[in-house]
Amino acid sequence: MEIQLWREILEPYALAVDELMVKFNHIIEAYRKAGMYSPIEQVTGRVKTISSILEKAQKKSIELENIEEKIEDIAGIRIICQFVDDIYKVVELIKNRTDMSIVSDKDYIKNKKDSGYRSYHMIISYHVETLYGPKEIHAEIQIRTLAMNFWATVEHSLQYKYKQNMPDNLRQRLHKAADAIVTLDDEMSSVRGEIMDAQNSFNIRANIVADILTNIQNLYKVANKREVVKIQDEFFRIYESEDLKQLERFNKELDIISEGYRAQSLR
């Protein structure tokens, strides 16, 4: 098959990956802007390389003209979550969307593979508009925790190195590591409330500080410089105290001061 033809085949899949990453990253931003915890921590995507497609086609005895029909993971999206429960929330988010439909799904978390691999896989049907017209393609979405992803990445690298002939002692150690990952995910889930409280406090503090710094920057344009320097010094004092309530009160007071200067400028 000519290189140019491969490019034409893979272009819609690259487009789908770009669009899907934008959409899932928008979900993250929408949650955070609403002051809510996002079940999605991060998103990555890729299109299979030509060599990987050929390798899979050869392994599964797939004719080249049937590649798009038989290989469903040419386009791949990986969604990383902090907690196992988040994975199932993401699954529901995807199932409730109208811009993609579920072709099949496999839960390798409740039913992990013999190797110890754990992840949630979904094959979706997704519509793209290409230069040559509309096209419906399949894409794979893998949903994992950070710990699952670390194990899977290492295991994949070792499988590639040993060409499916991994030494037994190394395979056994990977199994033990997989068990440790299960324990880690369970432990993280058990203290999820504490972790989320800490993250929420950090995010609230970061947003308040950003608001205060924006107000101070704007005040430099309209207020007396000495007054602004005093306000800035007071902010640093409160910031160093790490007292969130004081920071919130200072932010409200600064909002009132800033609003007063804005009202004066409109007269």
Secondary structure per residue as TSV (DSSP state, phi and psi in degrees):
chain	resnum	aa	ss	phi	psi
A	1	M	-	360.0	135.6
A	2	E	-	-70.5	148.3
A	3	I	H	-57.5	-42.0
A	4	Q	H	-60.5	-38.4
A	5	L	H	-66.7	-38.3
A	6	W	H	-61.2	-41.7
A	7	R	H	-61.4	-41.4
A	8	E	H	-65.0	-36.9
A	9	I	H	-68.4	-43.7
A	10	L	H	-82.7	-19.4
A	11	E	H	-56.3	-46.0
A	12	P	H	-62.3	-31.0
A	13	Y	H	-71.6	-37.1
A	14	A	H	-64.5	-40.3
A	15	L	H	-62.8	-43.4
A	16	A	H	-62.3	-43.4
A	17	V	H	-61.5	-45.2
A	18	D	H	-59.8	-46.5
A	19	E	H	-66.3	-43.0
A	20	L	H	-66.4	-38.9
A	21	M	H	-63.8	-40.3
A	22	V	H	-60.5	-43.8
A	23	K	H	-67.1	-42.6
A	24	F	H	-72.4	-34.8
A	25	N	H	-67.2	-32.4
A	26	H	H	-64.2	-36.7
A	27	I	H	-60.5	-44.5
A	28	I	H	-58.0	-48.9
A	29	E	H	-63.9	-40.0
A	30	A	H	-62.7	-43.3
A	31	Y	H	-61.3	-47.1
A	32	R	H	-69.4	-37.5
A	33	K	H	-66.3	-29.3
A	34	A	T	-83.1	2.1
A	35	G	T	73.6	23.5
A	36	M	-	-111.4	157.3
A	37	Y	-	-75.5	130.6
A	38	S	-	-92.0	126.6
A	39	P	S	-69.1	-16.3
A	40	I	-	-98.0	124.4
A	41	E	-	-90.1	-45.1
A	42	Q	E	-158.0	161.5
A	43	V	E	-134.4	135.6
A	44	T	E	-130.2	163.4
A	45	G	E	-151.9	158.5
A	46	R	E	-160.4	157.5
A	47	V	E	-108.1	134.1
A	48	K	-	-55.7	141.0
A	49	T	-	-72.1	159.4
A	50	I	H	-58.8	-41.2
A	51	S	H	-63.8	-38.2
A	52	S	H	-67.2	-38.9
A	53	I	H	-64.8	-45.5
A	54	L	H	-63.3	-40.0
A	55	E	H	-62.8	-42.9
A	56	K	H	-69.4	-39.1
A	57	A	H	-62.2	-41.7
A	58	Q	H	-66.6	-42.8
A	59	K	H	-63.0	-37.7
A	60	K	T	-100.8	9.3
A	61	S	T	55.4	49.5
A	62	I	-	-101.3	127.8
A	63	E	-	-69.0	147.1
A	64	L	G	-57.2	-36.5
A	65	E	G	-71.3	-11.6
A	66	N	G	-106.5	8.8
A	67	I	H	-56.9	-49.1
A	68	E	H	-64.8	-31.4
A	69	E	H	-78.4	-36.6
A	70	K	H	-96.6	-26.3
A	71	I	-	-102.9	112.3
A	72	E	-	-97.0	-2.3
A	73	D	-	-116.4	31.2
A	74	I	S	-60.5	-42.6
A	75	A	E	-98.8	131.8
A	76	G	E	-134.4	135.3
A	77	I	E	-120.7	133.8
A	78	R	E	-117.5	122.8
A	79	I	E	-108.6	125.4
A	80	I	E	-106.3	132.8
A	81	C	E	-119.3	162.8
A	82	Q	S	-82.4	-39.1
A	83	F	S	-125.8	155.4
A	84	V	H	-59.3	-42.5
A	85	D	H	-58.4	-32.4
A	86	D	H	-63.5	-32.7
A	87	I	H	-58.4	-44.8
A	88	Y	H	-73.4	-26.3
A	89	K	H	-67.9	-40.1
A	90	V	H	-66.0	-39.9
A	91	V	H	-56.6	-45.2
A	92	E	H	-66.1	-38.6
A	93	L	H	-58.6	-44.3
A	94	I	H	-67.8	-43.1
A	95	K	H	-63.6	-27.2
A	96	N	T	-89.0	-3.4
A	97	R	-	-80.0	151.2
A	98	T	S	-102.7	-7.2
A	99	D	S	-95.1	5.8
A	100	M	E	-155.3	149.8
A	101	S	E	-125.8	148.3
A	102	I	E	-84.1	124.4
A	103	V	E	-89.9	-45.0
A	104	S	E	-161.2	160.1
A	105	D	E	-146.6	152.4
A	106	K	E	-137.0	128.3
A	107	D	E	-99.6	97.5
A	108	Y	T	-91.6	15.0
A	109	I	T	-94.1	-51.4
A	110	K	T	-74.4	-25.6
A	111	N	T	-128.4	73.4
A	112	K	-	-67.4	153.3
A	113	K	-	-70.3	161.3
A	114	D	T	-58.2	-29.6
A	115	S	T	-70.1	-17.9
A	116	G	-	104.8	-4.5
A	117	Y	-	-62.9	134.7
A	118	R	-	-134.3	132.6
A	119	S	-	-177.6	162.7
A	120	Y	E	-110.6	123.8
A	121	H	E	-110.6	137.8
A	122	M	E	-132.7	136.4
A	123	I	E	-104.2	123.4
A	124	I	E	-115.3	156.5
A	125	S	E	-102.4	130.2
A	126	Y	E	-136.5	138.5
A	127	H	E	-97.0	127.7
A	128	V	E	-124.9	151.3
A	129	E	E	-104.6	112.0
A	130	T	E	-103.6	175.6
A	131	L	T	-60.2	-27.9
A	132	Y	T	-101.1	9.6
A	133	G	E	118.4	-178.8
A	134	P	E	-70.0	151.0
A	135	K	E	-148.9	134.9
A	136	E	E	-101.5	121.8
A	137	I	E	-125.3	165.2
A	138	H	E	-101.2	144.0
A	139	A	E	-138.8	148.5
A	140	E	E	-101.2	135.6
A	141	I	E	-115.8	122.1
A	142	Q	E	-106.1	130.8
A	143	I	E	-121.6	122.5
A	144	R	E	-142.5	164.4
A	145	T	E	-83.8	168.4
A	146	L	H	-58.4	-40.8
A	147	A	H	-67.8	-43.9
A	148	M	H	-59.4	-41.0
A	149	N	H	-66.8	-39.0
A	150	F	H	-60.5	-47.7
A	151	W	H	-62.8	-46.5
A	152	A	H	-62.5	-37.3
A	153	T	H	-65.7	-43.7
A	154	V	H	-65.0	-46.2
A	155	E	H	-61.3	-41.0
A	156	H	H	-63.3	-42.1
A	157	S	H	-63.1	-40.6
A	158	L	H	-69.5	-38.5
A	159	Q	H	-62.8	-39.5
A	160	Y	H	-65.6	-41.8
A	161	K	H	-63.6	-44.2
A	162	Y	H	-95.3	2.9
A	163	K	T	51.2	51.0
A	164	Q	T	69.8	7.8
A	165	N	-	-117.6	52.3
A	166	M	-	-68.6	136.4
A	167	P	-	-57.6	144.3
A	168	D	H	-59.1	-40.9
A	169	N	H	-63.7	-36.3
A	170	L	H	-71.4	-38.1
A	171	R	H	-62.5	-41.0
A	172	Q	H	-64.9	-39.6
A	173	R	H	-66.6	-35.9
A	174	L	H	-64.3	-38.5
A	175	H	H	-61.2	-43.1
A	176	K	H	-64.0	-39.4
A	177	A	H	-64.6	-38.0
A	178	A	H	-62.9	-40.4
A	179	D	H	-64.0	-38.6
A	180	A	H	-65.5	-35.2
A	181	I	H	-64.6	-40.5
A	182	V	H	-59.9	-46.1
A	183	T	H	-61.6	-42.9
A	184	L	H	-61.6	-46.9
A	185	D	H	-61.9	-39.1
A	186	D	H	-64.8	-42.0
A	187	E	H	-64.3	-43.0
A	188	M	H	-63.2	-38.0
A	189	S	H	-66.0	-34.5
A	190	S	H	-70.4	-25.2
A	191	V	T	-111.5	22.8
A	192	R	H	-55.8	-43.2
A	193	G	H	-58.1	-45.5
A	194	E	H	-63.9	-42.7
A	195	I	H	-63.5	-44.9
A	196	M	H	-67.1	-37.3
A	197	D	H	-61.1	-43.4
A	198	A	H	-64.5	-43.4
A	199	Q	H	-66.5	-40.1
A	200	N	H	-63.9	-42.0
A	201	S	H	-62.1	-42.2
A	202	F	H	-62.4	-45.4
A	203	N	H	-65.4	-41.3
A	204	I	H	-61.4	-47.0
A	205	R	H	-61.1	-43.8
A	206	A	H	-62.7	-41.1
A	207	N	H	-67.2	-40.4
A	208	I	H	-64.5	-45.2
A	209	V	H	-60.4	-41.4
A	210	A	H	-61.9	-41.9
A	211	D	H	-63.0	-44.5
A	212	I	H	-62.6	-45.8
A	213	L	H	-64.1	-35.8
A	214	T	H	-65.1	-44.1
A	215	N	H	-62.6	-43.1
A	216	I	H	-63.8	-41.8
A	217	Q	H	-61.2	-41.8
A	218	N	H	-69.3	-34.2
A	219	L	H	-65.7	-31.4
A	220	Y	H	-59.0	-24.4
A	221	K	H	-82.7	-24.3
A	222	V	H	-125.3	-19.8
A	223	A	S	-103.8	168.8
A	224	N	-	-63.6	132.4
A	225	K	H	-61.0	-37.8
A	226	R	H	-62.3	-41.3
A	227	E	H	-62.9	-42.2
A	228	V	H	-65.8	-38.5
A	229	V	H	-62.4	-40.4
A	230	K	H	-62.5	-44.2
A	231	I	H	-60.9	-42.9
A	232	Q	H	-63.4	-43.3
A	233	D	H	-63.2	-40.0
A	234	E	H	-64.4	-39.4
A	235	F	H	-60.4	-46.6
A	236	F	H	-62.6	-37.6
A	237	R	H	-62.5	-46.7
A	238	I	H	-68.5	-39.5
A	239	Y	H	-59.6	-43.0
A	240	E	H	-70.2	-23.7
A	241	S	H	-74.2	-17.6
A	242	E	T	58.1	29.9
A	243	D	-	-94.9	107.6
A	244	L	H	-65.6	-37.9
A	245	K	H	-65.5	-41.2
A	246	Q	H	-63.9	-39.2
A	247	L	H	-64.0	-41.7
A	248	E	H	-64.0	-43.7
A	249	R	H	-63.7	-43.3
A	250	F	H	-61.7	-39.8
A	251	N	H	-63.0	-42.6
A	252	K	H	-64.6	-42.7
A	253	E	H	-64.0	-39.8
A	254	L	H	-67.5	-34.6
A	255	D	H	-59.9	-42.3
A	256	I	H	-64.6	-44.0
A	257	I	H	-62.1	-46.0
A	258	S	H	-63.6	-39.7
A	259	E	H	-64.7	-36.3
A	260	G	H	-62.1	-44.2
A	261	Y	H	-67.6	-36.1
A	262	R	H	-65.2	-38.7
A	263	A	H	-66.0	-39.4
A	264	Q	H	-63.5	-38.3
A	265	S	H	-69.0	-19.3
A	266	L	T	-88.4	-9.3
A	267	R	-	-74.3	360.0
